[in-house]
Amino acid sequence: MSLKFKRKIENFVCRNCGKKVDGNGYTNHCPHCLWSKHVDIFPGDRAEKCGGMMEPISIENKKGKWSIIHKCQKCTQKKKNKISKEDNKETIDSLLKN
């Protein structure tokens, strides 16, 4: 299994909020509601069999790098994903208040 990032450009409809998302090859969550889907073991590999919905549960700032912490609703695994400039600022702010 390769640890190398695999850029995969995919558009999708968010299973949480139903909005259409145009992927850019680095898109790993919905920029509207910030939910994701548990599909990768390593970024872009699409090798994870779980397929559960990943709920955004918090925001983390480590050394000036902001990330969304997602928790899988099916297997409970937690993962970090970088915040994107396209992400909804109000949704990010609401997570910061948690």
C-alpha positions in Angstrom: 0.0 0.0 0.0 1.4 3.4 -1.0 1.6 6.3 1.4 1.8 8.7 -1.5 -1.1 11.1 -2.0 -3.2 10.3 -5.0 -4.9 13.3 -6.6 -8.3 12.3 -7.8 -10.6 14.9 -9.3 -14.2 13.9 -8.6 -17.4 15.8 -8.4 -20.0 14.6 -5.9 -23.4 15.3 -4.3 -23.0 15.6 -0.5 -24.8 12.8 1.2 -25.4 15.0 4.2 -26.7 18.3 2.8 -27.5 17.3 -0.8 -25.4 20.1 -2.4 -23.4 19.5 -5.6 -19.6 19.8 -5.0 -17.1 20.4 -7.7 -13.9 18.5 -6.8 -10.5 19.8 -7.6 -8.4 16.7 -6.8 -7.8 17.8 -3.2 -11.5 18.1 -2.2 -12.2 15.6 0.6 -15.3 17.1 2.3 -18.3 19.2 1.4 -17.4 22.9 1.6 -21.1 23.7 2.6 -21.7 21.5 5.6 -18.1 20.2 6.1 -19.2 16.5 6.2 -17.1 13.9 4.5 -17.3 10.2 3.6 -15.0 7.6 4.9 -13.5 6.3 1.6 -9.7 6.7 1.9 -7.1 4.9 4.0 -4.5 7.3 2.6 -5.6 10.5 0.8 -7.1 9.8 -2.6 -6.6 6.0 -2.6 -10.4 5.2 -2.2 -9.3 1.9 -0.5 -11.4 2.2 2.7 -14.3 -0.2 2.8 -16.2 1.5 5.7 -18.0 4.1 3.6 -19.5 5.7 6.7 -20.4 9.4 6.9 -17.7 11.5 8.6 -19.2 14.2 10.9 -17.2 17.4 11.5 -16.8 17.4 15.3 -14.2 20.1 15.9 -11.5 22.5 14.5 -7.8 22.2 15.4 -5.0 24.7 15.0 -1.5 23.3 15.2 1.3 25.7 14.4 -0.9 27.9 12.4 -2.4 25.1 10.3 -6.2 24.7 10.6 -7.9 21.3 10.3 -11.3 19.9 10.6 -11.6 16.8 12.8 -14.0 14.3 11.4 -15.5 11.3 13.2 -16.9 8.4 11.2 -20.5 7.6 12.2 -20.1 4.0 11.3 -16.6 2.9 12.7 -15.9 5.9 14.9 -12.4 6.5 13.4 -11.2 10.1 13.6 -9.3 11.9 10.8 -8.0 15.4 10.2 -8.6 17.3 7.0 -7.2 20.7 6.0 -9.6 23.6 6.0 -10.1 24.9 2.4 -10.6 28.5 1.4 -13.9 27.3 -0.1 -15.2 26.0 3.2 -18.2 27.7 4.7 -16.9 30.2 7.3 -20.1 30.2 9.4 -20.0 26.4 9.7 -16.3 26.6 10.7 -17.1 29.3 13.3 -19.9 27.1 14.8 -17.4 24.2 15.2 -14.9 26.6 16.9 -17.6 27.4 19.5 -18.0 23.8 20.5 
